Every structure is written in C-alpha cells, then in structure tokens.
C-alpha cells in the first residue's frame, strides 16, 4: 500500500465532512477564510519541521511507497496529515452540537443547584 492510498482513507472522508459544513447555512462567515489561513500556517510549519526531522534522520519513508514528489526532503504525502486536520476539525466544530456561545451571546447559567 502506498502512502497516497493510506492518505485517501482519511482525506476523502475529511473532505466530504468539510464540504457538508461549507454547505450549511449556519456556518460562521469566516469559516472558509479561517480554514485557509490555518492551512497555510500548518503546511508551512510542516514543510519546515518535517524537512528538519528528515534531514537529521529522525524518520524516513520507504522509497517504494512514496510518489517521488518532494518539497525539500519531505515527500508530498507527508502534507496530507495537516491538510486532513484543516478540513476535518473546523468542519466538526460547525456540524456538532454543543459549541460554546459567541462572546456577548447567552450568559452562562449561574443558578446554584441544591
């Protein structure tokens, strides 16, 4: 199994969940912009630190299972993990109930229970 095949097992569901969140009417206005900024930051950090860790020998990839496309020393497959996080985590925040109220919204219940 290649790393792209492995990545597909979590990238496809993450993309579908993200698409569902993008289609909802009650998503925050800034959802797509915030996800895009987060994606850029995470991908840059992944590029910097994965390249450092690979170059010093902390880990490596099986040459038979990677595509051969690299960003420095890091194979492109390595960027699937932060991409999946950017797709999935904000989408779950929008789709799952129980989010905290917005600032200035509903006040927390301060009644004491017996």
C-alpha positions as CSV (number, residue, x, y, z in Angstrom):
1,X,0.0,0.0,0.0
2,X,1.4,3.4,-0.9
3,X,1.2,6.5,1.4
4,X,-1.3,8.1,-1.0
5,X,-3.6,5.1,-0.7
6,X,-3.3,5.3,3.1
7,X,-3.9,9.1,3.0
8,X,-7.0,8.6,0.9
9,X,-8.7,6.7,3.7
10,X,-8.8,9.8,5.9
11,X,-8.6,12.6,3.3
12,X,-11.7,11.6,1.4
13,X,-14.0,11.5,4.5
14,X,-12.4,14.7,5.8
15,X,-13.1,16.4,2.5
16,X,-16.7,15.2,2.5
17,X,-17.3,16.3,6.0
18,X,-15.8,19.7,5.2
19,X,-18.0,20.0,2.1
20,X,-21.0,19.3,4.3
21,X,-20.0,22.1,6.7
22,X,-19.4,24.5,3.8
23,X,-22.9,23.9,2.5
24,X,-24.6,24.6,5.9
25,X,-26.4,27.9,6.1
26,X,-25.5,28.5,9.8
27,X,-21.7,28.2,9.4
28,X,-19.7,31.2,10.6
29,X,-19.0,33.9,8.0
30,X,-15.3,33.5,8.5
31,X,-15.2,29.6,8.2
32,X,-13.5,29.3,4.8
33,X,-11.1,32.2,5.4
34,X,-10.0,30.9,8.8
35,X,-9.5,27.4,7.4
36,X,-7.4,28.8,4.5
37,X,-5.2,30.8,6.8
38,X,-4.8,27.8,9.1
39,X,-4.0,25.6,6.2
40,X,-1.2,27.9,5.0
41,X,0.3,28.1,8.5
42,X,0.1,24.4,9.1
43,X,1.6,23.5,5.7
44,X,4.5,25.9,6.1
45,X,5.2,24.6,9.6
46,X,5.0,21.0,8.3
47,X,7.4,21.9,5.5
48,X,9.9,23.4,7.8
49,X,9.9,20.9,10.6
50,X,9.4,17.7,8.6
51,X,12.4,18.7,6.4
52,X,14.5,19.3,9.5
53,X,13.5,16.0,11.1
54,X,14.0,14.0,7.9
55,X,17.4,15.6,7.3
56,X,18.7,14.8,10.8
57,X,17.4,11.2,10.4
58,X,14.6,11.1,13.0
59,X,12.4,9.3,10.4
60,X,12.4,8.3,6.8
61,X,10.0,7.0,4.2
62,X,10.1,3.7,2.3
63,X,11.1,4.7,-1.2
64,X,8.8,2.0,-2.8
65,X,5.7,3.6,-1.2
66,X,6.1,7.3,-2.0
67,X,5.3,9.1,-5.2
68,X,8.7,10.6,-5.7
69,X,7.5,14.2,-5.5
70,X,9.2,16.2,-2.7
71,X,9.1,19.5,-1.0
72,X,12.7,19.6,0.1
73,X,13.3,16.3,1.8
74,X,9.7,15.7,2.7
75,X,7.5,13.7,0.3
76,X,4.2,15.4,-0.7
77,X,2.4,12.6,1.0
78,X,3.5,14.0,4.3
79,X,1.4,17.1,3.9
80,X,-1.8,15.1,3.9
81,X,-1.9,15.0,7.7
82,X,-2.1,18.7,8.3
83,X,-4.5,19.1,5.4
84,X,-6.8,16.5,6.9
85,X,-6.7,18.3,10.2
86,X,-7.6,21.6,8.5
87,X,-10.5,20.0,6.6
88,X,-11.9,18.0,9.5
89,X,-11.6,19.9,12.7
90,X,-13.3,23.2,11.8
91,X,-16.0,21.2,10.0
92,X,-16.7,19.2,13.1
93,X,-16.9,22.4,15.1
94,X,-19.6,23.6,12.8
95,X,-21.5,20.4,12.5
96,X,-21.5,19.0,16.0
97,X,-23.9,20.5,18.6
98,X,-22.7,21.9,21.9
99,X,-20.5,24.7,20.8
100,X,-19.8,27.5,23.3
101,X,-21.9,30.6,22.9
102,X,-20.4,33.5,21.0
103,X,-18.9,36.4,23.0
104,X,-21.7,38.7,24.2
105,X,-24.2,35.9,23.5
106,X,-26.2,33.9,26.0
107,X,-24.9,34.2,29.6
108,X,-23.9,31.0,31.5
109,X,-26.3,29.6,33.9
110,X,-25.3,30.9,37.4
111,X,-28.1,29.3,39.4
112,X,-26.9,27.1,42.2
113,X,-28.3,23.6,42.3
114,X,-29.2,22.0,45.6
